[in-house]
């Protein structure tokens, strides 16, 4: 099996050293047969950095840190949008260039500890298609994140629980593992921070099986969040309206079928 690690970046030059020091060693360990945290090693891995129109030198710094790390079992791709297109667009670019059997998306700011990747992957059992980190799970946690950001994120996840599946507690997380079949069969169109949620919800509605990995969300150490609260809230509300409409259409078709 091959692992693709997709890292969207936008003006994250201050976090590149953290990615090199903390993410790269974890990916290397996933290729080692006698590691304790993951049942089977990957035959190979690739790391895909998607610079979403940064203007702070992120791309140059990524190449400086990672270009010399390539080996026979680990490769790197440095992808770049000429202008900022949004997180969803960056994820799609990473997916389009990934060739792994398992696709892992991670936050470039390390707000979820990279050391948790093996445990997250362990939840991707044969009967699971997607594993998402979940700080809002009863066994998850939050450290140092501003309350106003949690209000919107937790509120959105609560509404998605009511609309989609109560057993999933967090719908707004980027830190996830997907089987390649999910990414190839389920499309999403959102370019902004809704992108990951749209993909997760549409995959669940299509019958793909999701498991949660209770995790801790930390405050970022360097740089600032790129999320725009008002725009993100509008996107989520619009998407929730679409979900509700799909539910109503399904109920109507079911009633017609039963009447016939």
Secondary structure, DSSP 8 states (H G I E B T S, - for coil): -EEEEEEEESS-GGGHHHIIIIIHHHHHHTT-TT-SSSSS--SEEEEEEEEES-SSSHHHHHHHHHGGG--SSEEEEEEEESS---HHHHHHHHHHH---SEEEEEETT-SS-GGGHHHHHHT--TT-SEEEEETTSTT-EEES--HHHHHHHHHHHHHHHHHT-TT----S---EEEEHHHHHH------STTHHHHHHHHHHHTT--EEEEE-EEE--SSS-----HHHHHHHHHHHHHHHHHHHHHHHHHHHHHHH-
